[in-house]
Amino acid sequence: MAGGKETTRQRMINIMYLVLLAMLALNVSDTILDAFKNINDSLDTSKNNVNTSINQLFSAFENSKLKEEPARAQPIYDKAKQAQKAADDLNNYIESIKKEFTQAGDGIDSETGDLVNRSNQDIAQNIMINQKKADELKKRINATREKLISLLDKDDRANVSFSLEAKDPARKRKGNWQETYFGEGTPLTAAMTILTKLQTDTKNAEAEVVRKLFGNMDKAQVNLDQFAAVAVAPTSYVIQGQPYTAEVFLTASDSRSTPDITVNGNKLSIKDGKGTYSGGTGSVGQFTWVGTVRVRQTDGQVKEYKTQPQTYQVAKPSASVSSTKLNVIYAGIANPFTVSAAGFPLESIRASISGGSMSGGNGNYNVNVPGSMVGQEVSINVSASNAGKTVSLGSQKFRVKAIPAPVAKVGGRAGGDVASVQLKSETEIEADLDDFPFDVKFKIQRYKLTIIKPRSDAVTIAGSGGSFAGAVKGAINSITPGTRVFFEDIVSVGPDGRQRILPSLAFSVK
């Protein structure tokens, strides 16, 4: 632009280019303005989160300490409410300035979410410096800081860490606090971000003071000078594949005081600040106990602490002995089973079968398998509830066998010599199952009765059911000494529904 002969048009273009550069130098780039907007949004979110935390602190204090110890908690609560009011007053004043910024900056741009005139460098200076709003803001910030600190105990005042303070820079040539934050050249969106930052500082200061105040409820209640590491596991019995968990933490106690410790109302002997509880094991079952510790605090009040309910299981000494060759289930009848697992209460144990059905509970079950499964294998699966989860404890296979065949009898006899009077007095043919551990009933369905009298032809009669009736009863009543009586083709049915052909009976009548 400086050398050579230029045309009039070229000189005009060069002048316009210089004007454009000058205009660009006066404007703040959109990248910087966007950065201020992002910081403002982040600070606003942080402020809201802190406010939520403060509300939760008040709610927790109101629902616990204020109800449990109102005489001691009320003065602390009143101071916390004063801190909340002081912070709210400052926050509301800052919010009123932000509304002025928004109005002077032509509102919010729907596309950027920022002020329409966010790059304007005169609005903030005019409101804050020319109209002296920054002077008033500085005064209120420092007054609020002093108010919040004055609510704390002497020891707590020296340890405050909040940044809510309007203090002039150490280097005078940079101007005072007002000019540093809102002076010449400050874009409107940057000034808005500074106000949001001050609101966040206000909420953080309020939160710190409220926490310190509420913390005084538990301060210096017991002089803790003894410490010990403790590990507590819910159980020492763990099933393979399940995690073993334990809580490891630090306990503290006062060596100069002797707490009062009771379990279920019974006082324990104390040694080194600890009580030892011995639970009864004279009977089987699950037992629950709660420990109560009463400690006299330094202010003379007695504080009571209760443990979580503790449980322990008492079981009978037992051993499991079984024959691997005789693991059988008989079809058609209720097979009683006892199921237990070491380390688990009976009520937590569940058992199921792969074929058939199981009924019962608390360790005692009945297993039923249909006759159609004779010759097959079934599995009984055992599980238990452990810490809210179902744990598989394994399974065992059993062979399904048919009930042994019974023996046919008349009058308790399976044949042989019998007096005519004795045989005539009988009313039925029975099916007895000798030497079987279950009480099983078989029914006679049908049979054939053959009677051979001396010097007479044989007479055969078909009988239905087990009772002697009709022609069968008449034939039996007609027997005389020397008669031969045969019961043949005897068919019975058991509870499994299977038919059995029983051995024949032969009687010689005397």
Secondary structure, DSSP 8 states (H G I E B T S, - for coil): --SS---HHHHHHHHHHHHHHHHHHHS--HHHHHHHHHHHHHHHHHHHHHHHHHHHHHHHHHHTHHHHSHHHHHHHHHHHHHHHHHHHHHHHHHHHHHHHHHHHTTSB-TTTSSBTTTT-SSHHHIIIIIT-HHHHHHHHHHHHHHHHHHTS-HHHHTT----------SSGGG--HHHHHHSTT--HHHHHHHHHHHHHHHHHHHHHHHHHHHHGGGTTSS---EEEEEEE-S-S---TTS----EEEEEEE-TT---EEEETTEE--EETTEE------SS-EEEEE-EEEEEE-TTS-EEEEE---EEEEE---------GGG-EEETTS-EEEE---TTS-GGGEEEEESSSEEEEETTEEEEE--GGGTT-EEEEEEEEEETTEEEEEEEEEEEEE-----EEEBTTB-SEEE-HHHHHT--B-EEE-TT-SS----EEEEEEEEEE-TTS--EEEEEESSB--THHHHHHHT--TT-EEEEEEEEEE-TT--EEEE--EEEEE-
